[in-house]
Amino acid sequence: MALDPNTIVETLGTILPGPAVLHEPTFSGNEWDYVKECLDTGWVSSAGKYVDKFEDMLAGVTGAGHAIATVTGTAALHTALVLAGVKAGDEVIVPALTFVGTANAVTQAGAIPHFADSEERTLGLDPAKLDEHLSRIADINGNVCRNKKTGKRIAAVVCVHIFGHPVDLDALASVCNKYELALIEDAAESLGSTYKGRHTGNHGCLSVLSFNGNKTVTTGGGGAILTNDPDLAKAAKHLTTTAKLPHKWEYGHDQAGFNYRLPNINAALGCAQLEQLPGFIVQKRQLAKAYTNAFSNIPGLRFFTEPDFAKSNYWLNALLLDAENAGLKDDILAATNDNNFMTRPAWVPMHHLQMFQECPKMDLTVSEGLYGRLINIPSSPGLAVELDA
Amino acid sequence: MALDPNTIVETLGTILPGPAVLHEPTFSGNEWDYVKECLDTGWVSSAGKYVDKFEDMLAGVTGAGHAIATVTGTAALHTALVLAGVKAGDEVIVPALTFVGTANAVTQAGAIPHFADSEERTLGLDPAKLDEHLSRIADINGNVCRNKKTGKRIAAVVCVHIFGHPVDLDALASVCNKYELALIEDAAESLGSTYKGRHTGNHGCLSVLSFNGNKTVTTGGGGAILTNDPDLAKAAKHLTTTAKLPHKWEYGHDQAGFNYRLPNINAALGCAQLEQLPGFIVQKRQLAKAYTNAFSNIPGLRFFTEPDFAKSNYWLNALLLDAENAGLKDDILAATNDNNFMTRPAWVPMHHLQMFQECPKMDLTVSEGLYGRLINIPSSPGLAVELDA
């Protein structure tokens, strides 16, 4: 029997008490107090205590040795790529199925995205398939990995923990080691998610977070770089703050740096939000559990659940249609949105976008299949509050 | 008689009632109401009414047809350069005497800063000297201007209205026309300043503003692109918002865009600040007037006043030591800062910074002279309030 789009609408209706957007923030903590303090003291910008406090809190939450707050997640990834040694003209492996910011950051570093496929178990990079691909195209000389087809150096791998679900980091790190590639985690979506008990953003040489308005924790707009290497942390702070040399009054700079620091007022918002992260994660997992149950008896699709090695924040909940129902995706998107349950498909895969069509890539069958079958459904932590009522 | 650093301290003391930083914001308007509304409604990020309102207000204040809010002034300039047609490998004329962000934006566009000299009348680019320089090095073929020495295309001129004082825009525009160069105004420091009665940021093909915490109006961190060209305005909005194609739910993009949009919460702050701009300008000009009088009888230096074609916001007030007193600059900086009157020199000229030492440049005698003799003194609008008391 074919899946009826109305069944999805009705099932969402058993969980959601009314109209629901995809993800909205909750400001029920100290947001007012902290932001007002910024205004009262005049410290809204580059100086002020909240940036330091936010960075300390981020290091605490993620277990990373160091966190450097930035103005966006894309800015954080651009900086991380530069610090990982990516040079203009290099190739950087990124998933085809990701938000465009991942690939844009590569472009901003002057490098070329090289698209890799995902696995259905995690929605993120498939380490075994990447290994197989590299075994065919990579030529390692010393510690330089070169793409035999393009002649370019392959410098790094950026994995993305899609919708908050961790990729298989151990397997991926092993592939990166084998091919002499730096591993960067794009943990923009996975704040609060752990891989084998350890927070995402702790496994690559550098990792990045995002605090855009649609994320689990928001600063309005913002991001962060995470690293356990104190030298990289120092370099990240320097590079994101115009590479200014410390001096009582002189304005000297020793490299072409970025103006990527997070304003204090946004960091203040972030501090208040981070205090509530444990509660948000509980709520988001409650909501995911409710969806799991509600959709378990609907044939023709499944609610995507975390890989067995992970505990996910379920940033954006996702339904995966069975392959034979892929043709219903647009009908389901229309029916749910028409009924004020905001849903959306996965991002258009990067290799389909006109500016990336000439970029190197591997077979991307799984990414294309996931794009054809995946639907994100409302995921705000606040929705779980109403669940309990 | 040699200038005594203590004379500067004493003269500042006749104007400043106590310790004074270089520039701090005043939040005495609707800042809290607007920011609180963002928190109460949950609209802190990329969507929300304040970004539109802020852009409308900026267009109104500056007289520019269109304003596009961005996350920093550097982001605005990077975008403006790309939209002005600057390509990787091109040269872009920028003043040697400017904040490093001007040159960094050129680097981020993949281009090469080409440093030009300033004139003492405006502290900004010297149009006559630029004309003379270009007459020797430029080769025009069709509408392409090429540097005969480097072989590179010279694509644009970025003028900076230093410390809020407009450059001679008519003369500069004429030079740009002669050599087929796009003119971009870096009006980061000159919000509220006019050139021949017309607001700065209205004379180039594109202009940029900054709302960093040290500026006349702040959003915590932020910037804007100004243009009178509706097509460029549309392209600027598109490029700064990840070049996303409009669609009810699909995430498609048609170029490698930037994630440069200003968050709504920062725009809310900006709206409240802009409402107070006329008052800030009155206060800042009152303060400059008081400084003018106080320093008029001190031999060996002068207080820098606006060029005769301009009405300046006096963003950062400046003393210019006579050439024979240049050696006292550091003593004066030490004496004033030790007495809690925050002062600083001009930025280290760009061609002295190690990353720009190999960049093309003209004779930079005036820039070097200004750097050797200039001292910025406290300039917050709030200081004028105390003047009246």
Interface residues (C-beta under 8 A of the other chain):
Chain A: E24 P25 T26 F27 E31 W32 V35 K36 C38 L39 D40 G42 W43 V44 S45 S46 A47 V71 T72 G73 T74 A75 F99 V100 G101 A103 N104 T107 Q108 G110 N212 G213 N214 T218 T219 G220 G221 T242 K244 K248 W249 E250 Y251 G252 H253 D254 Q255 A256 G257 F258 N259 R261 L262 P263 N264 I265 N266 L269 L333 N337 T343 R344 P345 A346 W347 V348 L353 Q354 M355 F356
Chain B: E24 P25 T26 F27 E31 W32 V35 K36 L39 D40 G42 W43 V44 S45 S46 A47 V71 T72 G73 T74 A75 F99 V100 G101 A103 N104 T107 Q108 G110 N212 G213 N214 T218 T219 G220 G221 T242 K244 K248 W249 E250 Y251 G252 H253 D254 Q255 A256 G257 F258 N259 R261 L262 P263 N264 I265 N266 L269 L333 N337 T343 R344 P345 A346 W347 V348 L353 Q354 M355 F356
